[in-house]
């Protein structure tokens, strides 16, 4: 067979748009791995070769048919999930359906070579160059490739390979799937990584989860709009029956906490404060999800999670969403929990687990995934999903945790509401989300859950006796050395208690203000009485620093955006760039491009420029700020605080 040339049926501008949405090299690698899994591979081998400047992915799956090869000319078109065909030959749900995964490789390389063999059509060699707008293929005989596909990315930049071979990115790659949690129930292929000819190392790992304070399993069914929740305590002193929830407003959840966990006083999460269920109206459109959260004591978490990385990741069809793989991303708002109540164990480095959206069909679900496959489109359905996770599940765990060692929050538990782990048939060793106690307007009935998670370790309920009050929060003991921690909340309610004068001053809780350091503040002091723009920046910084975003979210958002705009205008003037008043994202991009092209700039600064560009162009920070200002969308305080950590650096550089 002679060489056949296929022209891409897509505009060059559309290709540029697709490549521009790829947020990280690891996204490209993970998409190639997922394509191999969709091909029903039993083994997948990933190789990084820094000398050859190449990345290769080899799998023993079913290979490309001739029709598959011809369909490569239509990026964005996929026939994976047609006519009810939703799973591969091994029963795994197809990981994607947009047909953009292969095209995304050109964000990393100049050309790719594909060698593929299928049972029906034999062996083919495909050569594809980035700038040609076409690819060629020919039928070949290659004795080395008996079955499957080898995709090689050529001329990969050294800095891309340096990033991919870093320990941080390899650690993320090891969390690409839910294998850590589901290795016993899902038929994952073996995935190995080889760097510069080193022996292949498995990217899949397992561990025995034990000695956790709480083991929480949950699942939400979109058809019945019910949420199953179960919390198992290592001491067996928490009601560990499965509770099925059908009403999701905060008041209903509080009644469940009272009825099944004897909790009569609750602490709200930030989500409960900022988003009411009435604003959401209902949970229509939220996809089915499942998950497991493991909460550890501080001293236990350090050793247990060191090798795996603390944090909670989000998966779709058991494969990771890239933006949630970062340990530093506190998307659950755990830092806020410890600020609201020091005695909680729900802190960023004490919690480990996952949330997975199984059986997720992108063509039918209302929740949409971004083109770069890294995150969800953050629309109303996404807000509803986050509410169920943060405002219901995390709200319940937080209050169960706080009440565990604080009698103030609990009434005396009766035998009818607290199960005994040694006698309850639904405890630790026999836990399956099957026998449920359903809560619906105060009525109880047995129900059956269609989503079941991995059976928890038998050691979850093997220890007896209650935990010492001295262990439940090291940080609380440090901050409140003048009080007994277990009695602190009770004493706080005594209005007439005697408080002698003392030189001791208790540490104030951290304020959630958007501020700069004292040294950074000198930059803004220098702007006073310079000109109108300088005075505006100085005044905006002053006003912004005085607002607690928890209490003044909308005012904070307005000032946040104003400061970004004014700082960009200042930098544009300084750099000799044209500032566009009606196109702030474009103006910021021009400033970033100018910085990125500056010679002798440090690698650290260039990485910051890339981060700022990602926040503006790919995560659409300004669009979200505008949405909060002009629409009724509730402010995501977590987003404001998290992005401020990065964007304050951009503002500072604008003024330098």
C-alpha positions, 0 to 999 in steps of 0.5 A, a space after each residue: 500500500 502506498 502512502 496516503 495523505 489525509 488533510 485535517 478537517 479543522 481550521 488552523 485557528 481552531 487547532 490553535 485554540 485547542 492547543 491553547 487550552 492545554 494547561 499542563 504537559 501531564 494532562 497530555 500524558 494522562 490523555 494518552 494513557 486513558 486512550 490506551 485504557 479505552 483500547 482495552 490494554 492489559 499493559 501500558 508502558 510510558 517512557 521519557 527519554 531526555 537525551 532523545 527528547 521524546 515521550 512514548 506510550 506503548 500499549 497492547 490494546 486492540 490498535 487502530 483500525 483503518 477506519 480509526 486512522 482515517 477518522 483522525 482527520 476529524 479532531 473533536 469527533 469520537 465514536 467511542 460512546 455511540 449506540 449505547 456503547 459505553 464500556 471497553 472490552 474489559 468493562 471499564 467505562 470509556 474515559 473520554 469522548 471528545 476525540 481531542 486527546 491525540 491532537 493535544 500532543 502538539 502542545 508538547 512536540 513538533 511531530 508524532 509517530 504512531 505504529 499500530 496493529 489491529 486484528 482486522 486491518 494489520 499494521 500501519 505507520 502514521 507520521 503527523 507533523 504539527 505545521 502541515 495541517 495533515 498526516 500520512 499513513 501507510 501499511 507496513 510489516 513490523 515484526 516488533 509490534 505484534 499487537 497494540 499501539 506505540 505513540 512517540 512524541 518527537 522533539 519535545 522541549 527539554 524544559 517539558 521533560 524536566 517538568 514531567 520527570 520531577 518528583 512532584 509530577 511523577 507523584 501526580 501521575 501515580 494518582 492518575 486513577 482510583 487504583 489506590 482505593 479500588 484495586 480489588 474491584 476494577 480491572 486496571 491495566 498495569 502501567 509502568 514508567 521508564 526514565 532514560 532507560 531505567 528499569 520500568 517502575 509501576 505507577 500503580 500502588 496500594 496500601 492498607 488504610 488503618 488507624 484512621 480516626 474516621 473512615 467515611 464512605 458516601 455515594 449519591 444517586 442522581 436518579 433517586 436524588 439520594 445521598 448515602 453517608 456512613 462514618 466509621 470511627 476507630 473507637 466505635 463510639 460513632 453511629 456507624 449505620 448508613 444514613 440515606 439523605 433526601 433533603 439537603 438544606 442545612 436545617 434538614 442536615 442539622 436534624 439528621 446530625 441531631 437524630 443519628 449523632 446526638 449533635 444539637 449545636 453545629 458549626 457551619 462550613 463556608 459553603 453553608 454560610 455563603 450558599 443556601 440550598 434555597 438559592 440552588 433550588 434543587 440538585 437537578 443535573 448533579 451526576 452520580 458520585 461516590 467517595 471515601 474520606 479518611 481522617 487521621 490524627 496529626 501524629 498518625 497522618 504524618 507517617 501514614 500519608 507521607 509517601 502518598 500525599 495528603 489531599 482529596 482528589 476528584 476522578 471521572 470514570 476513575 481517572 483524575 481531573 488534573 486540577 485536583 491532583 495538587 496537594 496545595 489545592 485545598 478545594 474542600 476548604 479544610 483550612 477554613 474548618 481549622 480556623 473556625 474551630 481549632 479542635 477539628 482534625 479536618 485540616 489539609 494534611 490530615 485528610 486523604 481520599 477521593 471523589 469519583 463520578 462513575 458512569 459519566 457520559 459527557 454527551 448526556 450529563 449536565 455537568 461539563 468538562 473543560 476542553 483541556 480535561 483538567 477541570 469542570 465548567 464552573 456553572 450552576 450544576 458544578 456549584 450544586 455538586 460542590 454544595 453536596 460535597 462541602 455543604 452536606 458531606 463535609 458539614 456532617 464530618 466536621 460536626 461529628 469530629 468537633 462533637 466527638 470530644 466536646 460535650 457542649 455540642 451533644 445531647 446524651 446519646 440514647 441506645 436507639 441512636 448509637 450503634 455498638 461496633 462489636 454487635 452492629 451487623 453494619 459495622 467496620 468489617 461488614 461495611 457495604 453501602 447496602 443496609 440504609 437508614 433513610 431520612 426523609 421528613 422524619 420518616 425511616 425506611 430501609 433502602 438499597 443503594 446502587 453504588 457500593 464502595 470497597 469494603 473498609 479494612 477490618 481494623 477500622 473498629 478493632 480498637 476499644 476505649 475513647 481517645 484521650 482529650 489531650 490527643 485530639 488537637 495539638 494545635 489547640 493545646 498550643 494556642 490555649 495553654 492557659 485553659 484545658 482544651 476539652 473544657 474551653 468551649 464550655 467556659 466560653 459560654 460563661 458570661 460572668 467568669 472571672 478574668 484576671 489581668 495578665 500580660 498573656 495575650 491569646 493569639 487571634 484567629 487568622 483573618 481572611 483578608 486580602 493583604 500584603 506583607 509589611 515589606 510589600 506595603 512599602 511599594 504601595 506607600 511609595 504611590 501616595 500623592 504621585 498621581 491619580 492612578 497611584 493614589 487609586 492603587 494605594 487607596 484600593 489596597 488600604 480598603 481591601 486590607 480592612 475587609 474580611 472576605 467571609 463577611 464582605 465577599 461582594 465588596 472584596 470581589 469588587 476591590 480585588 478586580 479594581 486592584 488587578 485593573 489598576 495594577 495592570 494599567 500601571 504596568 502597561 504605562 511603565 512598559 510602554 504597552 497600550 492598555 485596553 480599558 474594555 479588554 482587561 484579560 488582553 491587557 494582562 496577557 500583554 504584560 505577561 508576554 512582555 515579562 516572559 520575553 525579558 532576557 535573563 529572567 529567573 526560572 522561578 519568575 517565568 514559572 510565576 508568569 505561566 501561573 498568572 497566565 493560566 489563572 487569567 486565560 485558562 481558569 478565567 479568573 476575571 470572568 468569574 469575578 465579573 460573574 460575582 459582580 454582575 449576576 446573582 452567583 454566590 461568591 466562592 470564597 475559596 476561589 478568592 483566597 486561593 487565587 489571591 495567593 498567586 495574583 498578589 504576586 502579579 500585582 506586586 510585580 506591576 508596581 515594582 
